[in-house]
Amino acid sequence: MKVVLSIAGSDSSGGAGIQADLKTMTAHGVYGMTAITALTAQNTTGVTAIMESTPEFLGQQIEACLSDIPCDAAKIGMLPTKEQVEVVADKLKKFGVKNLVLDPVMVATSGSVLMKNETADAMAKYLFPISRVITPNIPEATALTGKEIKTRTDMEEAAKELGEAYGCGVLIKGGHSIEDACDVLYEEGKITWFEGKRIESSNTHGTGCTLSSAIASNLALGQDLEDAIRNAKTYISDAIAAGLDLGKGSGPLDHMVRRDEHGSN
């Protein structure tokens, strides 16, 4: 069985973070391991408290996992501090982790800020260059490039700028666009669009976490990056369209929408 490590925060309500990652990995038929960067008290309406793991303890979690069970891919989500970023980079390099999918989580769907200011710079310096692909949404790509993104051309230019600056694949997600939810990938000089239609639903809590976990799972299963993204987008669409309706705010996806398919694409 293929193995995927998630390095991310815990969502007590189960819709995002570590919990979403494990459900997604299970749905794709891979074995999920975790290193928890923070505990959060949150639900569909927002985050009310965060308790961060110390950098030392985060490193110990990663060491415990990878020294015993090597992974075929890894996904990184919420990293609240610069010190955590540095520890994660050191451990991933030590164990030669490949197929790293990095979701630069800066703001939760509810609007809660999840990343400290200096952390983004450290993430770009230490983690982007060792990533197979990073998956910023439009607000995150705007923050990383300092440029306004309003059109498909803007998305292409931002993806190319980040990809050439850090030597990694860049998938800019168009879910925050006023147009259909189309994403663009820049990889080694090539631009690829993944067309998608917006599904009318307010229940999109944890979409970014779920997408990055699905991509990592597909990479672990041996798919190339384009196929991994394409199949992950199909899974996300299915999980949203399933119409799970929980909570008073932005509810979670139905991660087990493929419970009868055992992760086949």
Sequence and secondary structure as in RCSB ss.txt:
>XXXX:A:sequence
MKVVLSIAGSDSSGGAGIQADLKTMTAHGVYGMTAITALTAQNTTGVTAIMESTPEFLGQQIEACLSDIPCDAAK
IGMLPTKEQVEVVADKLKKFGVKNLVLDPVMVATSGSVLMKNETADAMAKYLFPISRVITPNIPEATALTGKEIK
TRTDMEEAAKELGEAYGCGVLIKGGHSIEDACDVLYEEGKITWFEGKRIESSNTHGTGCTLSSAIASNLALGQDL
EDAIRNAKTYISDAIAAGLDLGKGSGPLDHMVRRDEHGSN
>XXXX:A:secstr
  EEEEEEEEETTSSSHHHHHHHHHHHTT EEEEEEEEEEEEETTEEEEEEE  HHHHHHHHHHHHTTS  SEEE
E     HHHHHHHHHHHHHTT  SEEE    B TTS B S HHHHHHHHHHTGGG SEE  BHHHHHHHH     
SHHHHHHHHHHHHHHHTSEEEEB TTSSS   EEEEETTEEEEE       S  BTHHHHHHHHHHHHHHTT  H
HHHHHHHHHHHHHHHHT    SSSS B  TTTTTTTTT  
